[in-house]
Amino acid sequence: MMGNKEQLLRDIGIVDFVVTELTLYLDTHPHDRNAMEYFNHYNRMKNQMEREFSQKYYPLSTRLEDCGNEWRWGAAPLPWEGACE
Amino acid sequence: MQDYSCDDQIAKFPVAMAYVPWQKFDRMYDDLEKAYCYGTVFPELNKPFTGRRCV
């Protein structure tokens, strides 16, 4: 599922959607082991993809900012500046 | 949609109340891109409105 920036951003959005769906199911079925395994799998995948994106391009949230010597969060393109085409 | 009218279980329930069967998860869509477009990862919740009734 990896690719250029737009593709990776879209894939992160899809995996984030899957994690949200499983979260909603687990909210009402907290003991469903099968769903928990799916959740753990896709949640790890999402975190890994977000880390990769922030290393390659820019952090998607301050949680992912590990600014060595540059405040990259501040340099990320802003939605109202066309970053969300 | 299944017809529960002749099911004796449902007969014990008070009338004029809504009952939602409990979702039982067994599998997700394999193609996540398609699930994203459907708006759900659960096949059992994929009920597109067809203008007259749900599928």
Backbone of each chain as nested JSON, in Angstrom:
{
  "chains": [
    {"id": "A", "residues": [
      {"number": 1, "name": "MET", "atoms": {"N": [0.822, -1.192, 0.0], "CA": [0.0, 0.0, 0.0], "C": [0.871, 1.263, 0.0]}},
      {"number": 2, "name": "MET", "atoms": {"N": [2.203, 1.105, -0.032], "CA": [3.031, 2.321, 0.077], "C": [3.122, 2.981, -1.304]}},
      {"number": 3, "name": "GLY", "atoms": {"N": [3.433, 4.215, -1.331], "CA": [3.536, 4.867, -2.645], "C": [3.991, 6.288, -2.419]}},
      {"number": 4, "name": "ASN", "atoms": {"N": [3.588, 7.164, -3.319], "CA": [4.056, 8.525, -3.113], "C": [3.22, 9.18, -2.014]}},
      {"number": 5, "name": "LYS", "atoms": {"N": [3.424, 10.47, -1.831], "CA": [2.844, 11.138, -0.666], "C": [1.323, 11.031, -0.658]}},
      {"number": 6, "name": "GLU", "atoms": {"N": [0.696, 11.331, -1.795], "CA": [-0.773, 11.335, -1.81], "C": [-1.299, 9.927, -1.553]}},
      {"number": 7, "name": "GLN", "atoms": {"N": [-0.642, 8.938, -2.182], "CA": [-1.102, 7.556, -2.021], "C": [-0.954, 7.132, -0.564]}},
      {"number": 8, "name": "LEU", "atoms": {"N": [0.185, 7.475, 0.055], "CA": [0.416, 7.085, 1.449], "C": [-0.6, 7.779, 2.36]}},
      {"number": 9, "name": "LEU", "atoms": {"N": [-0.884, 9.045, 2.046], "CA": [-1.849, 9.79, 2.871], "C": [-3.232, 9.147, 2.748]}},
      {"number": 10, "name": "ARG", "atoms": {"N": [-3.589, 8.744, 1.526], "CA": [-4.891, 8.108, 1.306], "C": [-4.934, 6.768, 2.032]}},
      {"number": 11, "name": "ASP", "atoms": {"N": [-3.853, 6.0, 1.966], "CA": [-3.819, 4.691, 2.626], "C": [-3.931, 4.854, 4.141]}},
      {"number": 12, "name": "ILE", "atoms": {"N": [-3.29, 5.902, 4.684], "CA": [-3.399, 6.15, 6.13], "C": [-4.855, 6.449, 6.472]}},
      {"number": 13, "name": "GLY", "atoms": {"N": [-5.522, 7.216, 5.59], "CA": [-6.931, 7.535, 5.826], "C": [-7.8, 6.29, 5.837]}},
      {"number": 14, "name": "ILE", "atoms": {"N": [-7.497, 5.351, 4.926], "CA": [-8.291, 4.113, 4.849], "C": [-8.053, 3.252, 6.089]}},
      {"number": 15, "name": "VAL", "atoms": {"N": [-6.785, 3.102, 6.495], "CA": [-6.499, 2.266, 7.663], "C": [-7.079, 2.92, 8.914]}},
      {"number": 16, "name": "ASP", "atoms": {"N": [-7.036, 4.243, 8.957], "CA": [-7.623, 4.952, 10.103], "C": [-9.133, 4.702, 10.158]}},
      {"number": 17, "name": "PHE", "atoms": {"N": [-9.772, 4.643, 8.987], "CA": [-11.209, 4.334, 8.916], "C": [-11.472, 2.938, 9.463]}},
      {"number": 18, "name": "VAL", "atoms": {"N": [-10.641, 1.964, 9.087], "CA": [-10.811, 0.586, 9.556], "C": [-10.668, 0.532, 11.073]}},
      {"number": 19, "name": "VAL", "atoms": {"N": [-9.666, 1.246, 11.606], "CA": [-9.457, 1.251, 13.062], "C": [-10.663, 1.876, 13.756]}},
      {"number": 20, "name": "THR", "atoms": {"N": [-11.225, 2.918, 13.17], "CA": [-12.406, 3.555, 13.764], "C": [-13.59, 2.592, 13.772]}},
      {"number": 21, "name": "GLU", "atoms": {"N": [-13.788, 1.888, 12.649], "CA": [-14.899, 0.918, 12.566], "C": [-14.753, -0.141, 13.653]}},
      {"number": 22, "name": "LEU", "atoms": {"N": [-13.541, -0.679, 13.796], "CA": [-13.328, -1.739, 14.789], "C": [-13.476, -1.194, 16.198]}},
      {"number": 23, "name": "THR", "atoms": {"N": [-13.081, 0.065, 16.395], "CA": [-13.26, 0.692, 17.717], "C": [-14.739, 0.754, 18.07]}},
      {"number": 24, "name": "LEU", "atoms": {"N": [-15.552, 1.185, 17.1], "CA": [-17.003, 1.292, 17.354], "C": [-17.575, -0.076, 17.681]}},
      {"number": 25, "name": "TYR", "atoms": {"N": [-17.12, -1.116, 16.968], "CA": [-17.643, -2.466, 17.245], "C": [-17.205, -2.903, 18.63]}},
      {"number": 26, "name": "LEU", "atoms": {"N": [-15.925, -2.684, 18.975], "CA": [-15.412, -3.124, 20.28], "C": [-16.037, -2.344, 21.433]}},
      {"number": 27, "name": "ASP", "atoms": {"N": [-16.504, -1.127, 21.152], "CA": [-17.188, -0.362, 22.213], "C": [-18.416, -1.127, 22.702]}},
      {"number": 28, "name": "THR", "atoms": {"N": [-19.081, -1.844, 21.791], "CA": [-20.297, -2.576, 22.196], "C": [-20.013, -4.065, 22.386]}},
      {"number": 29, "name": "HIS", "atoms": {"N": [-18.85, -4.522, 21.965], "CA": [-18.506, -5.935, 22.112], "C": [-17.094, -6.045, 22.699]}},
      {"number": 30, "name": "PRO", "atoms": {"N": [-16.91, -5.579, 23.956], "CA": [-15.545, -5.466, 24.499], "C": [-14.839, -6.798, 24.702]}},
      {"number": 31, "name": "HIS", "atoms": {"N": [-15.578, -7.922, 24.593], "CA": [-14.919, -9.214, 24.877], "C": [-14.686, -10.024, 23.613]}},
      {"number": 32, "name": "ASP", "atoms": {"N": [-14.885, -9.39, 22.453], "CA": [-14.755, -10.137, 21.186], "C": [-13.281, -10.222, 20.805]}},
      {"number": 33, "name": "ARG", "atoms": {"N": [-12.671, -11.394, 21.081], "CA": [-11.221, -11.553, 20.866], "C": [-10.857, -11.4, 19.391]}},
      {"number": 34, "name": "ASN", "atoms": {"N": [-11.695, -11.945, 18.521], "CA": [-11.416, -11.9, 17.09], "C": [-11.316, -10.442, 16.623]}},
      {"number": 35, "name": "ALA", "atoms": {"N": [-12.259, -9.621, 17.077], "CA": [-12.241, -8.208, 16.679], "C": [-11.017, -7.511, 17.26]}},
      {"number": 36, "name": "MET", "atoms": {"N": [-10.633, -7.92, 18.487], "CA": [-9.457, -7.294, 19.113], "C": [-8.2, -7.576, 18.306]}},
      {"number": 37, "name": "GLU", "atoms": {"N": [-8.102, -8.809, 17.782], "CA": [-6.907, -9.13, 16.988], "C": [-6.861, -8.285, 15.728]}},
      {"number": 38, "name": "TYR", "atoms": {"N": [-8.012, -8.138, 15.078], "CA": [-8.078, -7.28, 13.88], "C": [-7.686, -5.855, 14.27]}},
      {"number": 39, "name": "PHE", "atoms": {"N": [-8.21, -5.383, 15.403], "CA": [-7.915, -3.999, 15.833], "C": [-6.41, -3.814, 16.052]}},
      {"number": 40, "name": "ASN", "atoms": {"N": [-5.8, -4.754, 16.794], "CA": [-4.36, -4.615, 17.075], "C": [-3.562, -4.584, 15.784]}},
      {"number": 41, "name": "HIS", "atoms": {"N": [-3.922, -5.478, 14.856], "CA": [-3.203, -5.557, 13.581], "C": [-3.263, -4.231, 12.839]}},
      {"number": 42, "name": "TYR", "atoms": {"N": [-4.489, -3.7, 12.667], "CA": [-4.633, -2.484, 11.86], "C": [-4.156, -1.247, 12.617]}},
      {"number": 43, "name": "ASN", "atoms": {"N": [-4.24, -1.282, 13.957], "CA": [-3.757, -0.125, 14.709], "C": [-2.241, -0.018, 14.61]}},
      {"number": 44, "name": "ARG", "atoms": {"N": [-1.564, -1.186, 14.7], "CA": [-0.097, -1.178, 14.539], "C": [0.263, -0.705, 13.142]}},
      {"number": 45, "name": "MET", "atoms": {"N": [-0.515, -1.182, 12.14], "CA": [-0.229, -0.792, 10.761], "C": [-0.369, 0.723, 10.606]}},
      {"number": 46, "name": "LYS", "atoms": {"N": [-1.432, 1.265, 11.203], "CA": [-1.673, 2.714, 11.077], "C": [-0.528, 3.5, 11.706]}},
      {"number": 47, "name": "ASN", "atoms": {"N": [-0.133, 3.086, 12.916], "CA": [0.948, 3.812, 13.605], "C": [2.236, 3.766, 12.803]}},
      {"number": 48, "name": "GLN", "atoms": {"N": [2.507, 2.588, 12.209], "CA": [3.74, 2.437, 11.441], "C": [3.696, 3.33, 10.2]}},
      {"number": 49, "name": "MET", "atoms": {"N": [2.53, 3.369, 9.542], "CA": [2.394, 4.195, 8.338], "C": [2.513, 5.683, 8.677]}},
      {"number": 50, "name": "GLU", "atoms": {"N": [1.955, 6.075, 9.825], "CA": [2.034, 7.485, 10.232], "C": [3.474, 7.864, 10.553]}},
      {"number": 51, "name": "ARG", "atoms": {"N": [4.185, 6.947, 11.224], "CA": [5.616, 7.242, 11.532], "C": [6.398, 7.388, 10.237]}},
      {"number": 52, "name": "GLU", "atoms": {"N": [6.119, 6.473, 9.286], "CA": [6.856, 6.52, 8.022], "C": [6.564, 7.832, 7.3]}},
      {"number": 53, "name": "PHE", "atoms": {"N": [5.275, 8.224, 7.287], "CA": [4.899, 9.455, 6.599], "C": [5.6, 10.663, 7.236]}},
      {"number": 54, "name": "SER", "atoms": {"N": [5.644, 10.653, 8.573], "CA": [6.227, 11.846, 9.224], "C": [7.735, 11.896, 9.017]}},
      {"number": 55, "name": "GLN", "atoms": {"N": [8.369, 10.717, 8.896], "CA": [9.813, 10.759, 8.604], "C": [10.062, 11.227, 7.167]}},
      {"number": 56, "name": "LYS", "atoms": {"N": [9.246, 10.703, 6.226], "CA": [9.458, 11.018, 4.807], "C": [9.024, 12.443, 4.47]}},
      {"number": 57, "name": "TYR", "atoms": {"N": [7.866, 12.866, 5.031], "CA": [7.289, 14.132, 4.574], "C": [7.161, 15.127, 5.728]}},
      {"number": 58, "name": "TYR", "atoms": {"N": [6.15, 15.006, 6.546], "CA": [5.978, 15.914, 7.707], "C": [5.062, 15.214, 8.702]}},
      {"number": 59, "name": "PRO", "atoms": {"N": [5.154, 15.578, 9.999], "CA": [4.312, 14.919, 10.988], "C": [2.841, 15.276, 10.784]}},
      {"number": 60, "name": "LEU", "atoms": {"N": [1.963, 14.284, 10.908], "CA": [0.524, 14.534, 10.73], "C": [-0.1, 15.05, 12.017]}},
      {"number": 61, "name": "SER", "atoms": {"N": [0.619, 14.864, 13.121], "CA": [0.137, 15.47, 14.377], "C": [1.346, 15.715, 15.256]}},
      {"number": 62, "name": "THR", "atoms": {"N": [1.173, 16.562, 16.255], "CA": [2.326, 16.893, 17.1], "C": [2.796, 15.63, 17.839]}},
      {"number": 63, "name": "ARG", "atoms": {"N": [1.877, 14.664, 17.997], "CA": [2.266, 13.406, 18.661], "C": [3.43, 12.764, 17.887]}},
      {"number": 64, "name": "LEU", "atoms": {"N": [3.487, 12.993, 16.567], "CA": [4.503, 12.336, 15.744], "C": [5.737, 13.196, 15.564]}},
      {"number": 65, "name": "GLU", "atoms": {"N": [5.704, 14.398, 16.142], "CA": [6.836, 15.301, 15.929], "C": [8.009, 14.821, 16.779]}},
      {"number": 66, "name": "ASP", "atoms": {"N": [9.144, 14.523, 16.172], "CA": [10.348, 14.233, 16.975], "C": [11.424, 15.181, 16.467]}},
      {"number": 67, "name": "CYS", "atoms": {"N": [11.205, 16.481, 16.758], "CA": [12.032, 17.498, 16.099], "C": [13.459, 17.39, 16.601]}},
      {"number": 68, "name": "GLY", "atoms": {"N": [14.344, 16.98, 15.691], "CA": [15.766, 16.958, 16.05], "C": [16.22, 18.391, 16.182]}},
      {"number": 69, "name": "ASN", "atoms": {"N": [16.427, 19.037, 15.009], "CA": [16.869, 20.434, 15.106], "C": [15.956, 21.339, 14.291]}},
      {"number": 70, "name": "GLU", "atoms": {"N": [14.753, 20.791, 13.925], "CA": [13.876, 21.607, 13.078], "C": [12.438, 21.371, 13.513]}},
      {"number": 71, "name": "TRP", "atoms": {"N": [11.666, 22.429, 13.681], "CA": [10.262, 22.306, 14.108], "C": [9.446, 21.991, 12.865]}},
      {"number": 72, "name": "ARG", "atoms": {"N": [9.372, 20.692, 12.517], "CA": [8.761, 20.323, 11.229], "C": [7.255, 20.457, 11.251]}},
      {"number": 73, "name": "TRP", "atoms": {"N": [6.653, 20.313, 12.449], "CA": [5.198, 20.432, 12.55], "C": [4.753, 21.788, 12.002]}},
      {"number": 74, "name": "GLY", "atoms": {"N": [5.469, 22.815, 12.33], "CA": [5.134, 24.166, 11.908], "C": [5.307, 24.364, 10.403]}},
      {"number": 75, "name": "ALA", "atoms": {"N": [6.188, 23.561, 9.811], "CA": [6.448, 23.733, 8.377], "C": [5.468, 22.92, 7.526]}},
      {"number": 76, "name": "ALA", "atoms": {"N": [4.631, 22.086, 8.16], "CA": [3.716, 21.22, 7.388], "C": [2.726, 22.098, 6.616]}},
      {"number": 77, "name": "PRO", "atoms": {"N": [2.314, 21.673, 5.401], "CA": [1.36, 22.48, 4.627], "C": [0.025, 22.572, 5.364]}},
      {"number": 78, "name": "LEU", "atoms": {"N": [-0.609, 23.696, 5.265], "CA": [-1.855, 23.926, 6.016], "C": [-3.063, 23.637, 5.115]}},
      {"number": 79, "name": "PRO", "atoms": {"N": [-4.143, 23.082, 5.704], "CA": [-5.317, 22.705, 4.905], "C": [-5.861, 23.859, 4.087]}},
      {"number": 80, "name": "TRP", "atoms": {"N": [-5.883, 25.094, 4.692], "CA": [-6.469, 26.202, 3.954], "C": [-5.495, 26.787, 2.942]}},
      {"number": 81, "name": "GLU", "atoms": {"N": [-4.292, 26.191, 2.906], "CA": [-3.335, 26.63, 1.877], "C": [-3.254, 25.569, 0.776]}},
      {"number": 82, "name": "GLY", "atoms": {"N": [-4.334, 24.808, 0.647], "CA": [-4.392, 23.863, -0.46], "C": [-3.75, 22.53, -0.182]}},
      {"number": 83, "name": "ALA", "atoms": {"N": [-3.463, 22.229, 1.096], "CA": [-2.776, 20.954, 1.381], "C": [-3.742, 19.785, 1.261]}},
      {"number": 84, "name": "CYS", "atoms": {"N": [-5.036, 20.08, 1.08], "CA": [-6.005, 18.972, 1.105], "C": [-6.659, 18.766, -0.25]}},
      {"number": 85, "name": "GLU", "atoms": {"N": [-5.89, 19.041, -1.331], "CA": [-6.579, 18.833, -2.618], "C": [-7.01, 17.369, -2.775]}}
    ]},
    {"id": "B", "residues": [
      {"number": 1, "name": "MET", "atoms": {"N": [-35.467, -9.13, 3.95], "CA": [-35.349, -9.087, 5.4], "C": [-36.055, -10.334, 5.961]}},
      {"number": 2, "name": "GLN", "atoms": {"N": [-35.506, -10.889, 7.079], "CA": [-36.101, -12.116, 7.63], "C": [-37.471, -11.809, 8.254]}},
      {"number": 3, "name": "ASP", "atoms": {"N": [-38.374, -12.817, 8.193], "CA": [-39.711, -12.621, 8.778], "C": [-39.715, -13.299, 10.144]}},
      {"number": 4, "name": "TYR", "atoms": {"N": [-39.86, -12.524, 11.209], "CA": [-39.811, -13.097, 12.564], "C": [-41.215, -13.356, 13.102]}},
      {"number": 5, "name": "SER", "atoms": {"N": [-42.282, -13.093, 12.298], "CA": [-43.63, -13.102, 12.899], "C": [-43.984, -14.48, 13.445]}},
      {"number": 6, "name": "CYS", "atoms": {"N": [-43.468, -15.582, 12.802], "CA": [-43.915, -16.893, 13.292], "C": [-42.924, -17.454, 14.307]}},
      {"number": 7, "name": "ASP", "atoms": {"N": [-41.905, -16.638, 14.668], "CA": [-40.874, -17.146, 15.587], "C": [-41.415, -17.041, 17.013]}},
      {"number": 8, "name": "ASP", "atoms": {"N": [-41.477, -18.187, 17.759], "CA": [-42.104, -18.146, 19.093], "C": [-41.289, -17.282, 20.059]}},
      {"number": 9, "name": "GLN", "atoms": {"N": [-39.958, -17.183, 19.829], "CA": [-39.132, -16.357, 20.722], "C": [-39.651, -14.922, 20.755]}},
      {"number": 10, "name": "ILE", "atoms": {"N": [-39.878, -14.4, 19.535], "CA": [-40.249, -12.983, 19.436], "C": [-41.632, -12.765, 20.045]}},
      {"number": 11, "name": "ALA", "atoms": {"N": [-42.438, -13.829, 20.097], "CA": [-43.81, -13.686, 20.612], "C": [-43.79, -13.273, 22.082]}},
      {"number": 12, "name": "LYS", "atoms": {"N": [-42.692, -13.611, 22.788], "CA": [-42.658, -13.287, 24.227], "C": [-42.378, -11.816, 24.464]}},
      {"number": 13, "name": "PHE", "atoms": {"N": [-41.94, -11.115, 23.407], "CA": [-41.544, -9.714, 23.607], "C": [-42.789, -8.819, 23.594]}},
      {"number": 14, "name": "PRO", "atoms": {"N": [-42.809, -7.747, 24.386], "CA": [-43.962, -6.823, 24.327], "C": [-44.074, -6.216, 22.931]}},
      {"number": 15, "name": "VAL", "atoms": {"N": [-45.282, -5.93, 22.55], "CA": [-45.478, -5.342, 21.222], "C": [-45.063, -3.875, 21.25]}},
      {"number": 16, "name": "ALA", "atoms": {"N": [-44.984, -3.291, 20.067], "CA": [-44.718, -1.85, 19.889], "C": [-43.357, -1.451, 20.438]}},
      {"number": 17, "name": "MET", "atoms": {"N": [-42.437, -2.398, 20.509], "CA": [-41.069, -2.06, 20.935], "C": [-40.139, -2.413, 19.775]}},
      {"number": 18, "name": "ALA", "atoms": {"N": [-39.024, -1.683, 19.643], "CA": [-38.079, -1.999, 18.554], "C": [-37.013, -2.941, 19.079]}},
      {"number": 19, "name": "TYR", "atoms": {"N": [-36.637, -3.913, 18.274], "CA": [-35.607, -4.874, 18.69], "C": [-34.538, -4.919, 17.609]}},
      {"number": 20, "name": "VAL", "atoms": {"N": [-33.268, -4.744, 18.016], "CA": [-32.175, -4.773, 17.036], "C": [-31.343, -6.014, 17.32]}},
      {"number": 21, "name": "PRO", "atoms": {"N": [-31.317, -6.979, 16.389], "CA": [-30.486, -8.156, 16.645], "C": [-29.033, -7.747, 16.861]}},
      {"number": 22, "name": "TRP", "atoms": {"N": [-28.345, -8.473, 17.742], "CA": [-26.96, -8.149, 18.117], "C": [-26.022, -8.525, 16.986]}},
      {"number": 23, "name": "GLN", "atoms": {"N": [-25.098, -7.608, 16.625], "CA": [-24.142, -7.899, 15.543], "C": [-23.152, -8.957, 16.015]}},
      {"number": 24, "name": "LYS", "atoms": {"N": [-22.918, -9.959, 15.151], "CA": [-21.917, -10.982, 15.487], "C": [-20.812, -10.867, 14.446]}},
      {"number": 25, "name": "PHE", "atoms": {"N": [-19.617, -10.474, 14.864], "CA": [-18.513, -10.227, 13.929], "C": [-17.836, -11.538, 13.57]}},
      {"number": 26, "name": "ASP", "atoms": {"N": [-17.725, -11.836, 12.273], "CA": [-16.882, -12.997, 11.972], "C": [-15.815, -12.638, 10.95]}},
      {"number": 27, "name": "ARG", "atoms": {"N": [-16.175, -11.736, 9.956], "CA": [-15.076, -11.384, 9.039], "C": [-15.262, -9.959, 8.536]}},
      {"number": 28, "name": "MET", "atoms": {"N": [-14.204, -9.386, 8.0], "CA": [-14.245, -8.038, 7.438], "C": [-14.071, -8.142, 5.933]}},
      {"number": 29, "name": "TYR", "atoms": {"N": [-14.346, -7.086, 5.225], "CA": [-14.022, -7.048, 3.79], "C": [-12.502, -7.165, 3.642]}},
      {"number": 30, "name": "ASP", "atoms": {"N": [-12.064, -7.936, 2.639], "CA": [-10.614, -8.03, 2.409], "C": [-10.11, -6.741, 1.76]}},
      {"number": 31, "name": "ASP", "atoms": {"N": [-10.897, -6.255, 0.778], "CA": [-10.466, -5.059, 0.034], "C": [-10.852, -3.819, 0.854]}},
      {"number": 32, "name": "LEU", "atoms": {"N": [-9.864, -3.232, 1.547], "CA": [-10.158, -2.099, 2.428], "C": [-10.565, -0.86, 1.635]}},
      {"number": 33, "name": "GLU", "atoms": {"N": [-10.04, -0.737, 0.424], "CA": [-10.417, 0.421, -0.407], "C": [-11.911, 0.346, -0.713]}},
      {"number": 34, "name": "LYS", "atoms": {"N": [-12.381, -0.856, -1.021], "CA": [-13.824, -1.038, -1.329], "C": [-14.64, -0.796, -0.056]}},
      {"number": 35, "name": "ALA", "atoms": {"N": [-14.141, -1.298, 1.09], "CA": [-14.858, -1.1, 2.357], "C": [-14.967, 0.387, 2.655]}},
      {"number": 36, "name": "TYR", "atoms": {"N": [-13.898, 1.131, 2.357], "CA": [-13.885, 2.583, 2.594], "C": [-14.97, 3.248, 1.76]}},
      {"number": 37, "name": "CYS", "atoms": {"N": [-15.142, 2.758, 0.519], "CA": [-16.171, 3.358, -0.348], "C": [-17.563, 2.92, 0.104]}},
      {"number": 38, "name": "TYR", "atoms": {"N": [-17.672, 1.665, 0.607], "CA": [-18.974, 1.225, 1.111], "C": [-19.357, 2.005, 2.375]}},
      {"number": 39, "name": "GLY", "atoms": {"N": [-18.335, 2.397, 3.142], "CA": [-18.609, 3.109, 4.392], "C": [-18.673, 2.176, 5.578]}},
      {"number": 40, "name": "THR", "atoms": {"N": [-18.263, 0.893, 5.364], "CA": [-18.193, -0.028, 6.498], "C": [-17.243, -1.158, 6.156]}},
      {"number": 41, "name": "VAL", "atoms": {"N": [-16.605, -1.74, 7.189], "CA": [-15.728, -2.897, 6.944], "C": [-16.496, -4.184, 7.19]}},
      {"number": 42, "name": "PHE", "atoms": {"N": [-17.746, -4.022, 7.694], "CA": [-18.535, -5.202, 8.042], "C": [-19.558, -5.48, 6.933]}},
      {"number": 43, "name": "PRO", "atoms": {"N": [-19.44, -6.629, 6.224], "CA": [-20.404, -6.929, 5.152], "C": [-21.848, -6.895, 5.653]}},
      {"number": 44, "name": "GLU", "atoms": {"N": [-22.045, -7.317, 6.901], "CA": [-23.425, -7.39, 7.392], "C": [-24.026, -5.996, 7.619]}},
      {"number": 45, "name": "LEU", "atoms": {"N": [-23.188, -4.955, 7.646], "CA": [-23.723, -3.592, 7.837], "C": [-23.801, -2.821, 6.527]}},
      {"number": 46, "name": "ASN", "atoms": {"N": [-23.402, -3.453, 5.442], "CA": [-23.399, -2.775, 4.143], "C": [-24.798, -2.858, 3.543]}},
      {"number": 47, "name": "LYS", "atoms": {"N": [-25.637, -1.866, 3.821], "CA": [-27.047, -1.912, 3.381], "C": [-27.364, -0.67, 2.549]}},
      {"number": 48, "name": "PRO", "atoms": {"N": [-26.909, -0.647, 1.303], "CA": [-27.169, 0.542, 0.467], "C": [-28.663, 0.732, 0.236]}},
      {"number": 49, "name": "PHE", "atoms": {"N": [-29.132, 1.967, 0.382], "CA": [-30.557, 2.258, 0.151], "C": [-30.789, 2.289, -1.357]}},
      {"number": 50, "name": "THR", "atoms": {"N": [-31.793, 1.564, -1.841], "CA": [-31.951, 1.451, -3.3], "C": [-33.135, 2.283, -3.775]}},
      {"number": 51, "name": "GLY", "atoms": {"N": [-33.591, 3.241, -2.984], "CA": [-34.705, 4.086, -3.439], "C": [-36.036, 3.528, -3.009]}},
      {"number": 52, "name": "ARG", "atoms": {"N": [-36.108, 2.199, -2.704], "CA": [-37.389, 1.643, -2.225], "C": [-37.166, 0.965, -0.883]}},
      {"number": 53, "name": "ARG", "atoms": {"N": [-36.183, 0.039, -0.858], "CA": [-35.923, -0.642, 0.421], "C": [-34.434, -0.965, 0.484]}},
      {"number": 54, "name": "CYS", "atoms": {"N": [-33.946, -1.351, 1.686], "CA": [-32.536, -1.705, 1.79], "C": [-32.308, -3.027, 1.086]}},
      {"number": 55, "name": "VAL", "atoms": {"N": [-31.061, -3.286, 0.693], "CA": [-30.76, -4.532, -0.018], "C": [-30.804, -5.696, 0.964]}}
    ]}
  ]
}
